[in-house]
């Protein structure tokens, strides 16, 4: 099976290599980390302490791991933690978030790359965030005597149907999973149907609730408010994690409403860094003034109504949401399937998103059931939502409070997750146990 997978991967790599080269030349993506990805040349881990290898695909999963890393460090100070990621933006954020830990690109699922990476890292447990189903990685990890845990596990209906088509081939991989910590009962049932041992599946809830900030007075949020010169009289609308054409829609709406509501301000936070320049050009092309976050080194003196703030940095959106009175969560009017709407909900913003939120179906259902979010199906609906929020501040705040209550009530998954992962780790030495105490 391993050799067949290697051949299949090589054929796929040859087929897509022209596209990757074209994208690399055009956007600068896919240029870094190939020695680690193709050959497994990840950093050597020094020492013989217990080790947890945590894998996060990109920015969203890296953010998700922040609480996990912190809690594991607190409970097991004797343990080394290493973090891998797949994308360049994920790597950039991981190096910023975890400067004291080894961070590297995860090897592709070629057996030789995985084996070399494993020899260099020597983990006791491999922790996969949500689901990264790589048969060679999982098989070799188990062959070497380490455990494989999927935390915050989710399996969308679309992915489930896809895996089920190849159930006979993938069932051994699912059976090798040591533990699956599912976000809800629906996801748990899907893992069971794909072959995971029932004794290894638990419902622990979504860590995303625990990762959502709730304090608008946190130092990081206050610093951004001062930096942007956002005043209490202004109403801040943030369109975050956006993709085309969501920025253009937000700009068109803002341009029409700016004179009618002079207190309204707009912040744009595109999902992908390679689009920062294109979005900046759209702001100028819309006849609005542009202010870039990357150029804000000292607090601005004021924030005029004809100026749009473009957050052209990576990893800050979670704090910027703390300024938002009105929130539009992007990736939901196109084909992406939505982005994390719990972040603005945690701050008590009036949250909206488009109709395409399949990646967060369970969370969306909870928000809508609590009347804590609004689905805006098109440009007109989004404009009306913004108008309603400005004209009826009491209703806006009530929706935000309902969202915040839901987020706070959903927290606790991190405690259950850490407790479950700890059960698979080697016992701590007496000295480290005393240190932890």
C-alpha positions in Angstrom: 0.0 0.0 0.0 2.8 2.4 0.9 4.5 2.0 -2.5 1.2 2.4 -4.4 0.6 5.6 -2.4 4.1 6.9 -3.3 3.5 6.3 -7.0 0.1 7.9 -6.9 1.5 11.0 -5.1 4.4 11.2 -7.6 2.0 11.1 -10.5 -0.2 13.8 -8.9 2.9 15.9 -8.2 4.0 15.7 -11.9 0.4 16.6 -13.0 0.1 19.7 -10.9 3.7 20.9 -11.0 3.1 23.3 -13.9 0.3 25.0 -12.0 2.5 25.2 -8.8 5.3 26.8 -10.8 2.9 29.3 -12.4 1.4 30.2 -9.0 4.9 30.5 -7.5 6.0 32.9 -10.2 2.8 34.9 -10.0 2.2 35.1 -6.3 5.4 33.9 -4.5 3.6 31.0 -2.9 4.9 27.4 -2.7 8.6 28.5 -2.7 9.6 27.6 0.8 10.0 24.4 2.8 10.6 21.9 -0.1 13.5 20.2 1.6 11.2 19.4 4.6 8.2 18.6 2.4 9.8 16.3 -0.1 12.7 14.9 1.9 11.6 15.2 5.5 14.6 17.4 6.4 12.9 18.9 9.5 15.0 20.1 12.5 16.5 17.5 14.8 14.9 17.4 18.2 17.5 17.6 21.0 17.1 15.7 24.2 15.0 12.7 25.2 12.0 14.3 26.9 8.5 13.2 26.0 7.4 15.0 22.8 4.1 16.0 21.3 4.1 16.8 17.6 1.2 19.2 16.8 0.1 19.7 13.2 -1.9 22.7 11.9 -2.6 23.1 8.2 -2.8 26.9 8.0 -3.6 30.1 9.9 -7.0 28.9 11.3 -5.5 25.7 12.7 -2.5 27.6 14.1 -4.8 29.9 16.0 -6.7 26.9 17.2 -3.5 25.4 18.7 -2.6 28.5 20.7 -4.7 27.4 23.7 -3.6 23.7 23.3 0.1 24.6 23.4 -0.4 26.8 26.4 -2.3 24.3 28.4 0.0 21.4 27.5 2.9 23.4 28.7 1.2 24.1 31.9 0.2 20.5 32.6 3.4 18.9 31.3 6.4 21.3 31.7 8.7 18.3 31.1 7.4 17.7 27.6 8.8 19.2 24.4 6.2 20.5 21.9 7.0 20.9 18.2 4.6 22.4 15.6 4.3 21.7 11.9 2.2 23.5 9.3 1.5 23.2 5.6 1.2 26.7 4.2 3.5 29.7 4.1 1.0 31.9 6.0 0.6 29.2 8.6 4.3 29.0 9.0 4.7 32.8 9.4 2.0 32.9 12.1 3.3 29.8 13.9 6.8 31.2 14.1 5.3 34.4 15.6 2.9 32.6 18.0 5.4 29.9 19.1 8.9 31.4 19.1 10.1 29.1 21.9 9.1 26.0 20.0 10.5 24.2 17.0 8.3 25.0 14.0 8.6 23.4 10.6 6.8 22.5 7.4 5.1 19.1 7.6 6.5 16.5 5.2 4.3 15.5 2.3 2.9 12.0 2.6 5.8 10.3 0.8 7.0 7.4 3.0 10.6 8.4 2.8 9.9 12.0 3.9 7.7 10.9 6.7 10.2 8.3 8.0 13.0 10.8 8.0 10.9 13.5 9.8 9.9 10.9 12.4 13.5 9.9 13.1 14.4 13.6 13.6 11.4 14.5 15.8 10.8 11.2 17.7 7.4 12.1 19.0 5.3 10.2 21.5 2.1 11.5 20.1 1.0 13.2 16.9 -1.8 15.6 17.3 -3.8 16.5 14.2 -6.0 19.6 14.3 -9.6 18.9 12.9 -8.5 16.3 10.3 -5.4 15.8 8.1 -5.9 12.3 6.7 -2.5 11.3 5.4 -2.3 7.5 5.3 1.5 7.2 5.3 2.0 9.7 8.1 -0.6 8.0 10.3 0.7 4.4 9.4 4.3 5.2 10.1 3.5 7.1 13.3 1.7 4.0 14.6 4.4 1.6 13.3 7.0 3.6 15.4 4.9 3.2 18.5 3.5 6.7 18.8 -0.1 7.6 19.2 -2.2 9.6 16.7 -4.9 11.9 18.0 -7.4 14.1 16.1 -8.5 17.0 18.2 -11.4 19.3 17.5 -12.3 16.7 14.9 -14.8 17.5 12.2 -15.9 15.7 9.1 -18.2 17.7 6.8 -20.9 15.9 4.9 -19.0 16.6 1.7 -15.8 15.1 3.0 -17.6 12.2 4.6 -19.2 11.3 1.2 -15.8 11.5 -0.4 -14.1 9.3 2.1 -17.0 6.8 2.0 -16.4 6.3 -1.8 -12.9 5.0 -0.9 -13.9 3.3 2.3 -12.2 0.0 1.6 -8.9 1.8 1.0 -9.1 4.3 3.8 -10.7 2.1 6.5 -7.2 0.9 7.7 -6.1 4.5 8.1 -9.2 5.4 10.2 -8.6 2.2 12.3 -5.1 3.3 13.1 -6.3 6.5 14.9 -5.6 6.3 18.6 -8.2 8.8 19.6 -10.7 11.1 17.9 -12.0 14.0 19.9 -15.1 15.1 17.9 -16.8 18.5 18.1 -20.3 17.0 18.2 -22.3 13.8 17.9 -22.8 14.1 14.1 -19.0 14.2 13.4 -18.5 11.4 15.9 -21.0 9.1 14.0 -19.2 9.8 10.7 -15.8 8.8 12.1 -17.4 5.6 13.5 -19.0 4.8 10.1 -15.6 5.2 8.5 -14.0 2.6 10.7 -12.7 4.2 13.9 -13.0 1.9 16.9 -16.0 3.1 19.0 -13.8 3.1 22.2 -11.6 5.7 20.6 -14.2 8.3 19.7 -15.3 10.9 22.2 -17.3 14.1 21.9 -15.4 16.9 23.6 -17.0 20.0 21.9 -15.3 22.7 19.8 -12.1 24.3 21.0 -13.0 27.2 18.8 -15.3 28.4 21.6 -12.4 28.4 24.0 -10.2 30.2 21.6 -12.7 33.1 21.1 -11.7 36.2 23.0 -14.4 38.0 24.9 -12.7 41.0 26.6 -12.8 44.2 24.6 -10.6 45.8 27.3 -7.7 43.3 26.7 -4.4 45.1 26.2 -4.0 43.9 22.6 -7.5 45.2 21.7 -7.0 48.5 23.4 -3.7 49.0 21.6 -5.3 48.5 18.2 -8.1 50.9 19.1 -5.5 53.5 20.0 -3.5 52.7 16.9 -6.5 53.1 14.6 -7.9 56.2 16.4 -11.3 54.5 16.6 -13.4 56.6 19.0 -16.4 55.6 21.1 -18.7 57.7 18.9 -17.8 55.8 15.8 -19.4 52.6 14.7 -16.8 50.1 13.4 -17.8 47.7 10.7 -15.2 44.9 10.0 -15.3 42.7 7.0 -12.9 40.0 7.9 -11.4 36.8 6.4 -12.8 38.1 3.1 -12.2 36.8 -0.5 -13.2 38.2 -3.8 -15.7 39.7 -4.4 -16.6 40.4 -0.8 -14.2 43.3 -0.4 -15.7 45.1 -3.4 -19.2 44.5 -2.1 -18.2 46.0 1.3 -16.6 49.0 -0.3 -19.6 49.7 -2.5 -21.9 49.5 0.5 -19.6 51.7 2.6 -19.3 54.3 -0.2 -23.1 54.6 -0.4 -23.6 54.8 3.4 -20.7 57.0 4.4 -22.5 60.3 3.9 -25.7 59.0 5.4 -24.0 57.7 8.5 -20.8 59.8 9.1 -20.0 57.8 12.3 -19.6 54.5 10.3 -16.0 53.3 9.7 -14.8 50.3 7.6 -12.0 47.8 8.3 -11.1 45.3 5.6 -9.1 42.1 6.5 -8.6 39.9 3.4 -8.1 36.2 4.1 -5.0 35.8 1.9 -1.9 38.0 2.1 -1.2 37.8 -1.7 -4.5 39.8 -2.2 -3.5 42.7 0.0 -2.3 44.8 -2.9 -5.3 44.1 -5.1 -7.7 45.1 -2.2 -5.7 48.2 -1.6 -6.1 49.1 -5.3 -9.9 48.5 -4.9 -10.1 50.9 -2.0 -8.4 53.7 -4.0 -10.4 52.8 -7.1 -13.6 53.3 -5.1 -12.6 56.9 -4.5 -11.8 56.3 -0.8 -8.6 57.0 1.1 -6.5 54.0 2.1 -4.8 53.4 5.4 -2.6 50.3 5.8 -2.2 48.6 9.1 1.4 47.8 8.2 2.2 51.5 8.0 0.6 52.3 11.4 3.7 52.3 13.6 2.3 55.0 16.0 -1.3 55.9 16.8 -3.2 57.8 14.2 -4.4 61.3 15.1 -7.9 60.7 13.8 -9.9 58.4 11.5 -11.7 60.4 8.9 -14.9 59.0 7.4 -13.5 58.7 3.9 -10.7 56.5 5.0 -10.8 52.7 4.9 -8.4 50.7 7.1 -6.8 47.7 5.4 -5.3 45.2 7.8 -2.5 43.9 5.6 -0.8 41.8 8.4 -1.2 38.1 9.3 -2.6 36.8 12.6 -4.1 39.9 14.1 -7.8 39.5 13.0 -8.7 37.8 16.3 -7.9 41.0 18.2 -9.2 43.4 15.5 -12.7 41.9 16.0 -12.6 43.4 19.4 -13.1 46.8 17.8 -16.1 45.7 15.7 -19.7 46.9 16.4 -20.8 45.2 13.1 -19.1 42.2 11.7 -19.2 40.5 8.3 -17.3 37.1 8.3 -16.0 36.4 4.8 -15.5 33.4 2.7 -19.3 33.0 2.9 -20.5 34.6 -0.3 -18.2 32.5 -2.5 -17.2 28.9 -2.6 -14.9 28.7 0.4 -17.5 27.6 2.9 -17.1 30.3 5.5 -14.6 31.3 8.2 -14.6 31.4 12.0 -17.6 33.5 13.1 -17.1 32.8 16.8 -14.3 35.4 17.1 -16.5 38.4 16.5 -19.4 36.7 18.4 -17.1 36.3 21.4 -16.6 40.1 21.5 -20.3 40.7 21.3 -20.4 42.2 17.8 -23.5 42.0 15.6 -22.4 39.1 13.4 -23.4 38.5 9.8 -22.2 36.1 7.1 -23.2 34.9 3.7 -25.2 31.8 2.9 -22.2 29.5 2.1 -20.9 28.4 5.5 -20.7 24.6 5.2 -17.3 24.5 7.1 -19.1 25.9 10.2 -22.5 24.4 9.8 -22.8 23.3 13.4 -21.7 26.7 14.8 -23.9 28.6 12.4 -26.9 26.4 13.5 -26.2 27.3 17.1 -25.8 31.0 16.4 -29.0 31.2 14.4 -31.0 29.2 16.9 -30.0 31.7 19.6 -30.9 34.6 17.3 -27.2 35.6 17.6 -26.3 36.1 14.0 -27.7 37.1 10.6 -27.4 35.4 7.3 -27.0 38.0 4.4 -27.6 36.2 1.2 -26.5 39.0 -1.2 -25.2 42.5 -1.5 -28.6 44.1 -0.8 -29.1 42.0 2.4 -25.7 42.9 3.7 -26.4 46.6 3.1 -29.7 46.4 4.9 -28.0 44.6 7.8 -25.5 47.4 8.2 -28.2 50.0 8.0 -30.3 48.3 10.7 -27.3 48.0 13.0 -26.5 51.7 12.7 -30.1 52.9 13.0 -31.0 50.6 15.9 -28.1 50.4 18.2 -30.1 48.7 21.0 -31.0 45.8 18.7 -27.4 45.6 17.5 -26.1 45.3 21.0 -28.8 42.8 22.0 -27.8 40.5 19.1 -24.1 40.9 20.2 -24.9 40.0 23.8 -26.7 36.9 22.7 -23.7 35.9 20.6 -21.3 36.4 23.5 -23.5 34.4 25.9 -23.5 31.5 23.4 -19.7 31.6 23.1 -19.0 31.7 26.8 -21.5 28.9 27.4 -19.8 26.7 24.8 -16.4 26.9 26.4 -14.8 24.0 28.2 -13.7 21.8 25.3 -10.1 22.6 25.9 -10.2 21.1 29.4 -11.6 17.8 28.0 -9.2 17.8 25.1 -6.1 18.3 27.2 -7.2 15.6 29.7 -7.7 13.1 26.9 -4.4 13.8 25.2 -2.5 13.6 28.5 -3.8 10.0 28.9 -1.8 9.0 25.9 1.5 10.7 26.9 4.3 8.9 28.8 4.1 9.4 32.5 5.8 12.5 33.8 8.9 12.0 36.0 8.5 12.7 39.7 10.7 15.8 39.5 8.6 17.3 36.7 5.4 16.4 38.5 6.6 18.4 41.5 7.6 21.3 39.2 4.1 21.3 37.7 2.5 21.3 41.1 
